[in-house]
């Protein structure tokens, strides 16, 4: 079996199953097998890796005899030894970790833009521009494409930006037979920097006696 040819077939969509005769893997050339696997990896994943870290809740004196593990009590590795960490310490250390950024590849990014309503003609050269920016198998950080702190509602004539944790104040309702966007207003309201009473729609006189800035 030609490992390079098999790798190309897998890239094109071929999938190996338990019903296939896989005995050739037992005596194939190891270097050819590794090169084929690397070719598949490069196509689907590229040259980037995702890293993660763990909190070592307990260190050393493990009763298991795993030959590869420095934590085993059966080996003399001089690793740090301590019992289970307090639950509060584990939770606190977890809170201090920065979450891994969400990454989008070319297909995911294009799919997101299409579902967001971007017109087809504006996506004609998308793949070319994406590869120029991130490489053929590259990815972009989602937060660099769209801010997660703001939620934007857009019509041909109106653009409304809302804090992402306040999206529940916006809803759609049918009023007088027309589909309308309704925004709940509980406190202060400003229009072009001018304070307006949300109940009456009147401009609030900041110079009036008794006016208190909130």
C-alpha positions in Angstrom: 0.0 0.0 0.0 1.4 3.4 -1.0 1.1 5.6 2.1 1.3 8.8 0.2 -1.5 7.8 -2.1 -3.6 6.7 0.8 -3.0 10.0 2.6 -4.2 11.9 -0.5 -7.3 9.7 -0.8 -8.1 10.5 2.9 -7.7 14.2 2.3 -10.1 13.9 -0.6 -12.7 12.2 1.6 -11.9 8.5 1.8 -12.4 7.0 5.3 -11.0 3.8 6.7 -13.4 1.5 8.6 -13.2 -1.7 10.7 -14.5 -3.6 7.6 -11.4 -2.7 5.6 -8.4 -4.9 5.5 -5.9 -2.8 7.6 -3.3 -5.5 7.9 -0.9 -3.5 5.7 -0.3 -1.2 8.6 1.5 -4.0 10.5 4.4 -4.3 8.0 4.4 -1.0 6.1 7.5 1.3 6.2 7.3 3.4 9.4 8.8 6.4 7.8 6.3 6.3 4.9 3.5 5.9 7.4 4.6 8.9 9.5 5.0 11.1 6.3 1.5 10.1 5.2 0.1 10.9 8.7 1.9 14.2 8.7 0.5 15.1 5.3 -3.0 14.5 6.6 -2.3 16.5 9.8 -0.9 19.4 7.8 -4.0 19.5 5.5 -6.6 19.4 8.2 -4.9 21.1 11.1 -2.0 23.1 9.8 1.2 23.9 11.8 -0.6 25.3 14.9 -1.4 23.5 18.1 -3.8 24.1 21.0 -2.3 24.2 24.4 -4.0 23.6 27.7 -2.8 23.4 31.3 -4.0 21.4 34.3 -3.8 22.0 38.1 -1.9 19.1 39.7 -4.3 18.4 42.6 -2.0 15.9 44.2 1.7 15.2 43.5 3.7 12.0 43.9 3.1 8.7 45.9 0.7 7.3 43.3 0.3 3.6 44.0 0.1 2.7 40.3 3.2 1.3 38.6 3.1 3.1 35.2 6.6 2.9 33.8 6.4 6.3 32.1 5.1 8.3 35.0 7.2 10.4 37.4 4.3 10.5 39.9 4.5 6.7 40.7 5.6 5.8 44.2 7.5 2.8 42.6 10.0 5.2 40.9 12.6 7.5 42.5 12.2 10.6 40.4 12.6 13.3 43.2 9.3 14.9 42.0 7.5 17.3 44.3 5.3 15.4 46.8 2.2 16.7 48.5 -1.3 15.6 49.3 -4.6 16.8 47.8 -4.8 20.6 47.5 -7.7 22.3 49.3 -10.8 22.7 47.1 -10.7 26.4 47.6 -7.2 26.7 46.2 -8.0 24.7 43.1 -11.1 26.8 42.4 -9.1 30.0 42.9 -6.3 29.0 40.6 -8.8 28.0 38.0 -10.4 31.4 38.1 -7.0 33.1 37.5 -6.5 31.2 34.2 -7.2 33.0 31.0 -9.7 31.1 28.8 -8.4 29.8 25.5 -9.4 32.1 22.7 -12.0 30.9 20.2 -10.3 30.3 16.8 -12.1 30.3 13.4 -10.7 28.7 10.3 -11.5 29.8 6.8 -14.6 27.6 6.4 -16.0 28.6 9.8 -15.4 32.2 9.2 -17.1 32.2 5.8 -20.1 30.3 7.3 -20.4 32.8 10.1 -20.4 35.7 7.7 -23.0 34.1 5.4 -25.3 33.4 8.4 -24.8 37.0 9.6 -26.3 38.2 6.3 -23.2 39.2 4.4 -24.1 39.4 0.7 -22.7 36.7 -1.6 -21.0 39.2 -3.9 -19.0 40.5 -1.0 -17.7 37.0 -0.3 -16.5 36.3 -3.8 -12.8 36.8 -2.9 -13.1 36.0 0.8 -10.9 32.8 0.7 -8.1 34.6 -1.2 -8.1 37.5 1.3 -8.4 35.1 4.3 -5.3 33.2 3.2 -3.4 36.4 2.6 -4.1 37.4 6.2 -3.9 34.0 8.0 -2.3 31.5 5.6 -4.0 28.6 3.8 -4.5 26.6 7.0 -4.5 29.5 9.4 -7.1 30.6 11.9 -8.2 34.0 13.3 -9.1 34.8 16.8 -12.9 35.4 17.0 -12.6 38.3 19.3 -10.4 40.1 16.8 -13.2 39.8 14.2 -16.2 40.8 16.4 -16.3 42.2 19.9 -18.0 39.9 22.4 -18.7 42.9 24.6 -21.2 44.5 22.2 -24.3 43.1 20.5 -25.3 44.9 17.3 -28.7 45.1 15.8 -28.8 46.6 12.3 -31.5 47.6 9.8 -30.9 49.6 6.6 -31.7 52.8 8.5 -30.8 52.0 12.1 -27.8 50.6 14.1 -28.2 49.8 17.8 -25.4 48.6 20.0 -26.1 46.8 23.2 -23.9 45.4 26.0 -23.8 41.6 25.4 -25.1 40.9 29.0 -28.2 43.2 28.4 -29.6 41.6 25.2 -32.7 40.6 27.1 -33.9 44.2 27.1 -34.4 44.0 23.3 -37.4 42.2 21.7 -39.6 42.2 18.6 -43.3 42.9 18.8 -46.1 43.4 16.3 -47.6 46.9 16.8 -50.5 48.1 14.7 -49.7 45.2 12.3 -46.1 46.1 11.9 -43.0 44.2 13.1 -41.2 46.5 15.6 -38.0 46.4 17.6 -38.7 47.2 21.2 -36.1 48.4 23.7 -36.9 48.3 27.4 -35.9 51.6 29.1 -35.8 51.5 32.9 -33.5 54.4 33.9 -31.8 57.3 32.1 -32.1 57.9 28.4 -29.8 60.1 26.2 -30.3 61.1 22.6 -27.2 62.6 21.1 -25.9 63.4 24.6 -29.1 65.1 25.7 -30.9 63.6 28.7 -34.5 62.7 27.9 -37.3 61.6 30.3 -38.1 58.0 29.2 -41.7 58.3 30.5 -42.6 61.6 28.8 -40.0 62.0 26.0 -39.3 65.6 27.3 -35.7 67.0 27.5 -34.5 67.0 31.1 -33.3 70.5 32.2 -30.0 69.9 33.9 -29.9 73.5 35.1 -33.3 73.2 36.9 -33.3 73.6 40.6 -33.2 70.2 42.4 -31.8 68.3 39.4 -29.4 65.6 40.5 -26.9 63.9 38.2 -27.2 60.1 38.5 
